[in-house]
């Protein structure tokens, strides 16, 4: 599946898109019972997934098995640190098969019109975690993934003191399943003992990532180290329920869109592909 198609499907599988489609159809068929039901559905979905209490429940379920940990919990040496891409942006990241866009990037870059540095966003937490593990001597190399990682992850790792010789980029994969397969291929080719790797990604993404990486268990062992804890940060053990948790919030809607996609994809791999 191409990156464009994957992103298009991902954009449609979220509560806001579902609510807007239901609202649009409800307005068209408003004179019929089905139209009225669609309008109720649109309102219900939008309100439900805008509630902080729903954000807390969904997020804590995704992150619950992957609390914040550091290198002290890791025993022995590992062969590699795998840092999954995503969440960082650079206008240098384009479809490399589009020759017109490639020429445009060369021309604009020559004129100095592109961003000199990537916009890190939340995805930078993963890279920072990977660099900390590397400097702690956990593993001698970092395997990174993600479309355009040469414009985002690699520059940040180098700024964080990781030598380029220790960075192994896997640029081709466009989603987590492809990343897991690509990493398995790299590790399968390794000679000697069974490879051990540390898997680094966002806490809310780790449940699905671990599910997919377990499919390569014939070739390597992995230990998850999560970064970028969203729900655990806001709704951890110190959080106490308040009335504002029942007040719709744009932040909760944004986070729930992310969590919903993760839950949807996780269930699809379980049900449709039988992954365990």
C-alpha positions in Angstrom: 0.0 0.0 0.0 1.4 3.4 -1.0 2.1 6.0 1.6 -0.5 8.3 0.0 -3.3 5.7 0.2 -2.3 4.7 3.7 -2.5 8.4 4.9 -5.8 8.8 3.1 -7.4 5.9 4.9 -5.9 7.0 8.2 -7.4 10.5 7.7 -10.9 9.0 7.4 -10.7 6.6 10.3 -11.2 9.0 13.2 -14.2 10.2 15.2 -14.1 13.8 13.7 -14.3 12.5 10.1 -17.0 10.0 11.1 -19.0 12.7 12.8 -18.7 15.0 9.8 -19.7 12.4 7.3 -22.7 11.4 9.4 -23.6 15.1 9.7 -23.4 15.7 6.0 -25.5 12.6 5.2 -27.9 13.5 8.0 -28.5 17.0 6.5 -29.1 15.5 3.0 -31.6 12.9 4.3 -33.0 15.1 7.2 -36.6 14.5 6.1 -36.3 10.7 6.6 -35.8 8.8 9.8 -32.3 7.6 8.7 -31.3 11.2 8.4 -32.4 12.0 11.9 -30.5 9.0 13.2 -27.4 10.1 11.4 -27.7 13.6 13.0 -28.0 12.0 16.4 -25.0 9.8 15.6 -22.9 12.8 14.5 -23.7 14.7 17.7 -23.1 11.7 19.9 -19.7 10.8 18.3 -18.5 14.4 18.4 -19.4 14.9 22.1 -18.3 11.5 23.3 -14.8 11.8 21.8 -14.4 15.3 23.0 -14.6 14.3 26.6 -11.4 14.2 28.7 -12.8 11.2 30.6 -12.9 9.2 27.4 -9.5 10.5 26.5 -8.2 9.2 29.8 -9.8 5.7 29.5 -8.6 5.1 25.9 -5.1 6.6 26.4 -4.4 4.8 29.6 -5.5 1.4 28.1 -3.1 2.0 25.2 -0.2 3.2 27.4 -0.9 1.1 30.5 1.6 -1.7 29.8 4.3 0.6 28.8 5.2 3.1 31.6 8.1 5.5 31.4 11.4 3.6 32.0 15.0 4.3 31.4 18.1 2.3 30.5 18.5 1.1 34.1 15.8 -1.6 33.5 17.7 -3.1 30.5 19.9 -6.0 31.4 23.0 -6.9 29.3 24.0 -5.6 25.9 21.7 -5.2 22.9 22.5 -5.4 19.2 20.5 -2.3 18.2 18.1 0.4 19.2 15.1 0.6 16.8 13.5 4.0 16.8 10.2 4.2 14.8 9.6 7.3 12.7 6.6 9.6 12.7 5.5 12.9 14.2 8.3 15.0 12.9 8.0 17.2 9.8 10.3 18.8 7.2 9.2 20.4 3.9 12.1 18.4 2.3 10.0 15.2 2.8 8.2 14.6 -0.5 7.3 11.6 -2.7 10.6 10.7 -4.1 9.0 9.0 -7.1 7.5 12.4 -8.2 10.3 13.8 -10.4 8.7 17.2 -10.6 8.6 17.5 -6.8 12.2 16.3 -6.6 13.3 19.0 -9.1 11.2 21.6 -7.2 12.9 20.6 -3.9 16.4 21.0 -5.5 15.5 24.4 -6.9 13.9 25.8 -3.8 16.7 24.4 -1.5 19.3 26.0 -3.7 17.5 29.3 -3.3 17.4 28.9 0.4 13.6 28.6 0.6 13.2 25.4 2.6 13.2 25.0 6.4 16.8 24.7 7.6 15.8 22.4 10.4 12.9 19.9 10.9 9.9 20.7 13.0 10.3 18.2 15.8 6.8 17.9 17.3 6.0 15.1 19.7 7.9 12.5 17.6 11.2 14.0 18.8 10.6 12.3 22.1 11.3 8.9 20.4 14.5 10.2 18.9 15.7 11.7 22.2 15.0 8.4 24.0 17.0 6.5 21.3 19.9 8.9 21.7 19.9 8.6 25.5 19.9 4.8 25.2 22.8 5.0 22.7 24.9 7.2 25.0 24.2 4.9 27.9 26.0 2.2 26.0 22.8 0.0 25.5 23.6 -0.8 21.9 26.2 0.2 19.3 23.8 1.3 16.6 20.4 2.9 16.1 18.0 1.6 13.4 15.6 4.4 12.3 12.5 4.2 10.2 10.1 6.6 8.5 9.6 8.3 5.2 12.0 11.2 5.0 13.9 10.2 8.2 17.1 11.5 6.5 15.6 15.0 6.8 14.3 14.7 10.3 15.5 11.9 12.5 19.1 11.8 11.3 19.8 15.5 11.7 18.4 15.4 15.3 20.3 12.3 16.2 23.5 13.9 15.0 22.7 17.1 17.0 22.3 14.9 20.0 25.8 13.5 19.6 25.1 10.2 17.8 27.7 9.6 15.1 26.4 9.1 11.6 28.3 5.8 11.3 26.1 4.4 14.2 22.8 5.3 12.4 21.1 2.7 10.1 18.2 4.3 8.2 15.3 2.3 6.7 13.7 4.9 4.5 11.3 2.8 2.4 8.6 1.6 4.9 5.5 3.8 5.0 3.7 2.4 8.0 4.3 0.4 11.2 3.7 -3.0 9.6 6.2 -2.3 6.9 8.7 -1.0 9.4 8.4 -4.2 11.4 9.0 -6.3 8.3 12.0 -4.2 7.2 13.6 -4.4 10.6 13.1 -8.2 10.6 14.8 -8.4 7.2 17.8 -6.5 8.5 18.1 -8.5 11.6 17.5 -11.8 9.8 20.6 -11.2 7.8 22.7 -10.7 10.9 25.1 -13.6 11.6 25.9 -15.2 14.9 23.6 -15.2 17.9 20.0 -14.2 18.0 19.8 -10.4 17.9 18.4 -8.4 20.8 16.9 -5.0 20.1 15.3 -2.2 22.1 12.1 -0.9 20.4 11.4 2.8 20.9 8.2 4.5 20.0 5.4 6.6 21.5 3.6 5.0 24.5 0.2 5.2 22.8 1.7 3.6 19.7 3.6 0.8 21.5 0.8 -1.7 21.9 0.3 -1.9 18.2 4.0 -1.7 17.4 4.8 -4.5 19.8 2.0 -6.6 18.2 3.5 -6.2 14.8 7.1 -6.7 16.0 6.1 -10.0 17.7 5.4 -11.3 14.2 9.2 -11.3 13.6 9.9 -13.1 16.8 11.5 -16.0 14.8 14.4 -13.7 14.0 15.0 -11.4 17.0 14.0 -10.5 20.6 12.9 -7.0 21.5 12.3 -5.0 24.7 9.9 -2.1 24.5 10.9 1.3 25.9 8.1 3.8 25.4 8.5 7.6 25.0 6.0 10.5 24.5 3.5 9.5 27.1 0.3 11.5 26.5 -2.5 10.0 28.7 -0.1 8.9 31.5 1.2 12.5 31.7 -2.2 14.1 32.2 -4.1 11.2 33.8 -1.5 9.3 35.8 -1.8 8.1 39.5 -1.9 11.7 40.8 -4.9 12.6 38.7 -8.2 12.9 40.5 -11.6 13.0 38.7 -13.0 16.5 38.3 -16.1 17.9 36.7 -14.1 19.5 33.9 -13.3 15.9 32.8 -16.9 15.8 31.6 -16.6 19.1 29.6 -15.9 18.7 25.9 -12.4 19.8 24.9 -10.6 20.3 21.6 -7.4 18.8 23.1 -9.3 15.6 24.1 -10.8 15.4 20.6 -7.4 15.7 19.1 -5.9 13.0 21.4 -8.9 10.7 20.9 -8.5 10.9 17.2 -5.0 9.5 17.6 -6.1 6.8 20.1 -9.1 5.8 18.0 -6.9 5.1 15.0 -4.5 3.1 17.2 -7.4 1.0 18.6 -9.0 0.5 15.2 -5.7 -0.7 13.6 -4.9 -2.9 16.6 -8.3 -4.6 16.4 -8.0 -5.0 12.6 -4.6 -6.8 13.0 -6.1 -9.0 15.7 -9.3 -9.9 13.9 -8.5 -9.8 10.2 -4.9 -11.1 10.4 -5.0 -13.1 13.6 -1.9 -11.4 15.1 -1.3 -12.2 18.7 
